[in-house]
Amino acid sequence: MENKIKVLVTDDHEIVRLGLMHLLEQYPDLEAVGEGATCMAEVLSKTELYRPDVIIMDIRLKASSGIDACREVCSRFPQTKVIMLTSYGDEEIVMESIFAGAKGYILKDVGNDELIRAVRAVHRGESLLDPVVTKKLLDRMRSCNKDNPDDAFEYLTDQEKKVLVFIAEGKTNREIAEKIFLSEKTVRNYVSSILGKLHLANRTEAAAFAAMKNLIPRNLFE
């Protein structure tokens, strides 16, 4: 099949890497082009060599942080999409991954079919969060907020709603500014306004809210 999705697998456990490589090769539209395990330098060199469409990135490599590696990959190879794969569902780590540029974040106990759907979805340009992790974020939002953010959403301007989507995609204020042709300071003001109107504490909760409102595709596994 032409135009296979090229996937690079990075994980600090050999058995996980080999299992993922074997799984990917079962699908005619996917190609496991390589594997890595040790550090950011190895990930970057193999990304340079193979030019994968998607990297399945362990959040903890043997000698460095997968989040740091993700940030460097997304900076140097913007056409490569990164999915963070981990055993941990901590919401702060979720958002660190998104802010580093990851387009997906799923847990290692995800089923084979769900993982393959994630690879295809991210390759199509979609962003996704594991539904279990997203639920944790939404539950925390609901427990912390006395007011109903669903009602407040209607008071966002069209521009604020657009900025909210970009926040959910993990874009920085500078990247958002470039997308909608505004100054970084103006975008920062929009972000503050959004958090205030929705009674949210930070960008983490804003991203979870956007998922709840289906502003980003979070139902790919359901």
Secondary structure, 3 states (H helix, E strand, C coil): CCCCEEEEEECCCHHHHHHHHHHHCCCCCEEEEEEECCCHHHHHHHHHHHCCCEEEEECECCCCEHHHHHHHHHHHCCCCEEEEEECCCCHHHHHHHHHCCCCEEEECCCCHHHHHHHHHHHHCCCCEECHHHHHHHHHHHHHHCCCCHHHHHCCCCHHHHHHHHHHHCCCCHHHHHHHHCCCHHHHHHHHHHHHHHHCCCCHHHHHHHHHHCCCCCCCCCC
